[in-house]
Amino acid sequence: MEDSGNENVSGHGTGRLPPDHDEIIRILKKELVLSLGCTEPAAVAYAAAVAADHLREACGSGKTGCSGKSGSSGKSDGPEKADSSGKTPEAGEEIRQIVVKVSKNIFKNVRDVHIPGAGDLCGVKAAAALGAFFGDSSEKLQAIRIISAEDTEKCRKFIESGNVSSEIRESGKLFDIDVHVFSDGHDAEVRLTDDHTHISFVAVDGKIIFGSADDGSIGNEGVMTSSRDEDSPVDYDVLTPGKIFEFVSSVKIEDVRNLTDAQTEFNMKLSECGLSERYGAEVGRVCADAGSAGTDEAGGEKPDIRTEVISKTTAGVDARMSGCPHPAVINCGSGNQGITSSVPVIVYGKRKGYSDEMICRGLLMSDLTAICIRQKCGILSACCGAVAAGAGAGAGIAYMEGLDPGKVVSYVLGTLGGMFCDGAKSSCASKVYAILSVVFLALESQKRNVGLPYGEGILGPDFERSVENYGKISKEGMKGTDDSIIEIMFSESWHGRFQKLPAKQAAFTETIRGICRTTWCTYRNDQRHLQTIR
């Protein structure tokens, strides 16, 4: 991405649309979709809701609209009787047991994140129970957007009664969710692989009605697949730096306005909630309170632009990680990445007085750059996805400022390329703080004609090679790191969110627990000794 300034930006683009224009719009439409809460528990709930639809049909208590087609919406007509809220009081009463199997990376992203509307419930079991009992499969990643305190309590008692079991599925896939629901005389099983809404297997009463039970199917490297829904596949390979810049500069705004407007509406709403209410570690609120302030035109205090951008972005992540009941427009399958790639561009653009059209083009540059980076890494990996999203935001701001987006991205990857992911949780907001701090450093460095030279460390001779190198580290180099992170997270699962671990992980867990107990006993005895001395 060479710095071409902004001379190509006009009300209706240049009129010279690139040959991959339509394909890039299809990619945007597939990636920028709504999800309530963290996407991994949302996917578990969606799989459970689809399985429950099939179980109800088998029990004769309702219909299912899920044909088992790959990526089907799973739309259900539901049982015939419903109350005014649209939910059915009897829904799920025939379910007696739920068995959930997920890959280690799904476990990592589900364990500590709160489910919107479900109080303090979190984890695989809670997501599966809520989806099976009260989920609307037609809503996909918003399957459990209408959850009451009564619903939550029912699911809590169901889980505490031992009716939900969860374990790791050793299929070799990074993204793998299998939900099996049972009634007294019937059962239904649904499996999602490779993507949050990609249904790859459906069985009812032991009979496979779609897909294959074979674990050795494609996608084991965790790459971003094109099977997000029933539409024909998209080609992510069109997202080269040059084509992205050409598309952003030439696209007609009316062709993408609904996508960028949705980001502004939903992701900024989460930001507002994170600043006005107490969510998670309150990174956004702390940043806003501690940041530098100047004087606005009316004579009141106004935060500097860096503080405003970072506080509003991290506040959105605070809210989303801690159960805020508002959806996010996701990017690369993640709401945090959706917030991180959009809010900085929106806030920066408005603060600088850029036109709505320029902000729209900045958002497109950010979104597409983030997707370009992330598809090299895989949808789930040991690398923090917010690094790619933050680099995208830097590219979007650079585009608006007439700087070189590629140099900003390379600066971010060269600085933070090793930031690991240890699951979705409150510290995601503090990681976003660190990422955006580097983004601003990259922008200011470029304005002063300095920066990280291409060819140093993991950086290649240009932006494209740098992204490829980063993807190689993420998919190949950090596999051992990912395993270590997940083993540590297993060892810290004191609260019983998981019941059954693979033998090697179980042995490791018991060893770590023994060490922890010994250390604690030593610490406690030392404290008693010190107290005696005093």
ZIVEN-V734811 format. One record per helix or strand of 2 or more residues. SS is the DSSP state (a for helix, b for strand). FROM is the first residue (numbers start at 1). LEN is the number of residues. Records with the same first field share a line. If there is no record, write none. Layout:
SS: FROM-LEN ; FROM-LEN
//
This chain:
a: 21-11 ; 39-21 ; 104-7 ; 124-11 ; 137-6 ; 149-12 ; 236-3 ; 241-10 ; 253-3 ; 257-20 ; 283-8 ; 305-17 ; 335-18 ; 356-22 ; 385-17 ; 405-12 ; 427-21 ; 463-15 ; 479-13 ; 503-31
b: 34-2 ; 97-6 ; 164-5 ; 176-7 ; 187-7 ; 199-6 ; 207-5 ; 293-3 ; 301-3 ; 328-2
//
